[in-house]
């Protein structure tokens, strides 16, 4: 019994050490890919928008590591290799997701310029939320037994497409233009949109982290859940608008009044509803 406890503690300590090493790698990768000095923005310019984006990136990295870590043990050294390999793959996919989100979701302005030059907190929140949302999608893709790198890449691609489609649906549901509001530093709009992106990614993760059975079974299950969560989150937003702030209109509070409190509540409600779905599906 004592020997097993020492083995368990040793495995835990080695995984923690691996996490710290990979965290440094993630930090270096982020700084290498960012076209300006992040440290200068954080401390020299006290850029809160940059801090929001970076916080989402580091939280997303942690989600990636946990997604790679969870699962049956294959032996101490093999576990270290598998976790390191899948976390590294996840970091690459997270970088790809950032490019896709900048290119297809918020493509009418430069998020990097908005964060660096304008200290746009709305852009920072959305960037951080997109990092976290993409990390949940990647974590779901790399978790589970019976698959491999190919299945992980396929489920990641489907999940990323679902995020892109949901961003279009969200734009269609709101009477204001999301990109204009975020470019205009509307923090309330950034919080509402960012929360919805994180919410949908939670459910996508729940639908993709099951063990791989067959392409037909897993893809069918994923499609049903993605369709269901689209409908569910639309209902959640209507519930929030008509029940929680029934005396006022949510869209007016966000677009016209720029009510940060309303945006924060939408952020929390969307994730709360998604968390319920996550545990129901998982």
N, C-alpha and C positions, 0 to 999 in steps of 0.2 A: 504493500500500500504506500509506504513512504517513498519507495523508488518511483512509483507511478506519479506521486505528487511532484517529485523533483523533475521528472520528465516533462510533466505538464507546465511547471514553472519555467523550465528551460526553453520549451517551445514558445511560451508566451513572451519571454524576454527577448528571444531571437526575432520574433515577429515585430515586437515593439522597436527593436533596433533597426530592422528592415524598413519599418514605417518612417523612422527618422531619416534614414539614408535616402529613401525615395522622395520624402518631403523636400529635402535639399535639391534633389534632381528636378522635381517639379518647379521649385522656386527658380532654379537656373534656367529651365526651359521657358518659363513665363517671361523672364527678363530678356532672354535672348530673342524672343519673338515679338516683344513689344517695341515699337519704333521710337521710344523715348525713355528717359530715365525714371523708372518707377519709384525708386527710393527718394529721388528729388521731389517728385510730386507728393509723396506721402508725408515727408518730414519738412522739406524746404518750403513747399507751397501749401501744406496742410490741406491737401485735396481730398475731401470727403468722398467725392464721386469715385476717385481712384480706389479708395479704401473699400467702397461697396463692391466694386468689380473684383478686386483682389480677394476679398472675404469670400465671395461666391466661388472663386477659383479654388481656394484652399479647402473650402467645405466640399466642393465637388471632388477634389483629389481624395479626401478622406472617404467619401462615398465609394469611389472607385476601389480603394484599397480594401474596404470592408466587403464589397461585392466579390473581389478576388479571393479574399481570405475565407469567407464562409463556405463550408462544404466539408465532405469527409476527408480525414487525414490520409495521405499517401506515404507517410514517412517524413521525418523532420527535414532532411535536405531537399526532398522532392517538393514538399510544401513551400519551402522558401523559394525554390526555383519557379514553381507555378504562380505563386502570388506575385513575385517580382515581374515575371513575364507578362501576366495578364494586366497588372497595374501599369506597366510600361505601354502595353497596347492601348489601355484605356486612356492614358495621357495623350497618345497620338490621336485617338478618336476624339478626345475632348478638344484638341486643337483644330481638328477638321470641323467639328461642330461649331466652334466659334467663327470660323470662316463662313460656313454655310448660313449661320444665323445673321452675320453681318451682310452677307450677299443677298439673302432671300427674305429675311424677316424685317430687318431695319435697314433697307438698302437705299433709302432716299437721303441719308446723311451719314457722315462718318462718326461712328461711336467713339473711336479713339480720339478724334479731334474734339468732340463734344466733352469728353472727360478731361482731356489734357488742357485745352484752351479755355473752355467755358466753365469748367468745374460743374458740369451738368449732373446733378444728383439723380435725376430720373434716368439718364442714360447709364449711370453707374449701377443703379439698382437693377435695371433690366439686363445689363451685361452680367452682373453677379447671378441673377436668377437664371439666365440662360446657361451659364456654366453649371449651376447646380442641377437644372433640369436635364441637360445633356448627360451629366454624370449619372443621374438615376437611370436614364435609358441605357447607357453603357454598362452600368453595374448589373442591370437585369439581363443584358445580353451575355455577359461573361460568367454569370452565376448559373448553377445548375449542372446536373450530370448528364452524360450520354451524348453531349455535343463536342464541339471543338472550336478552333479558331474560325472556321468557315461559318458554322451556325451562329457564332457570336457576331460576325460581321454582317450576316444577313439580317438578324434580329435588330442589330444596331441601325442598319439602313432603314428598315421598316419603321422603327421607333422615331428616327430623325424625321422621316417623311411625315409621320403623324404629328410631330411638333410643328412642322411647317404648315400643314393643313389646318391645325388648330389655330395658329396665329392668323390665318386668313379668315377662319370662322369667327374669331373674336373681333376682328376688324369689321366684319359684316354685321355683327350683332350690336355694335356700339354706333351711335349716331355721330360720333366725332372720329377724326382720323388719328389713330394711335401714333403714327410716326410724327405727325405734326405736333401732337401734345408732348411727346418725349423730346423731340428736337427743341421744343419751346421750354424745356426744363420743368414740365408739370410733374412733380413728384407723385402726386396722387394717381395719375394715369400710369406712371411707371410701376408703382406698387401693385395696382390692380392687375395690370398685364403680366408683370413678373410672377405674381402669386398664382395666376391661372396657368402659366407655363410650368411652374414647379408642380402644380396639382396634377396636370395631365401626365407629366413624366412619372409621378409616383404610381399611377395606375398602369402605365405602360411597363414599368419595372415589375409590377406584380404579375402582369400577364406574360412576361418573357423569362422570368427567373425559375420557372418550373423545369423539371428534368426533360431532356429532349426525348420524345417518343418517336415521332415521325414528322416529316414536313407537313403532311396534311393535317394531322391532329394539332400540332403546335401553331401552325399558321391560322387555322380555323379559330382556335381559342383566342389567339391574339387579335384577329379581326373583330370577333364578337365583342371583346372587351374594349377595344378602341372605339367602336361605334357606340357602345353603351356609355362610355365615359364622356363622349362628346355630348350626348343627350343629357347625361346626369349633371354635367357642369353648367350647361345652359340653364337647367332647372335651378341649380344652386344660385346662379346670378340673379335669376328672377325672384327666388326666395329672399335673397338678401335685399333686393330693391323694394319688394312689396311688403315684407314682414319686418325686417330689422330697422329700416329707415323709411317707414311707410308715410311719414309726413312730408318727405321731400323726394325728389327724383335723383337717383344715384348718378345718372349720366350728367345731370346739371351740376351736382356737387363736385364731380371730378373735373369736368371740362371747363365749366364757367367759374365756379368758386375755388377750384384747385384745393379742395378740402383734403389735406393729407390724412386726416383721421378716417375719412370715408375710404380712401385708397388702402390704408392699412387694414381696415376691417374687411374689405374685399379680399385682400391678400390672405388674411387669416381664415376667412370662411371658405374660400376655394380650397385651401390646403386641408382644412378640417373635413370637408365633404370627401375629398380625395383619400384622406387617411382612413375613413370608414370603408370606402370601396377597396382600399388596399388590403385591409384585414379580412374583408369578405371574400375577395378573390384569392388571397394568399392562404 
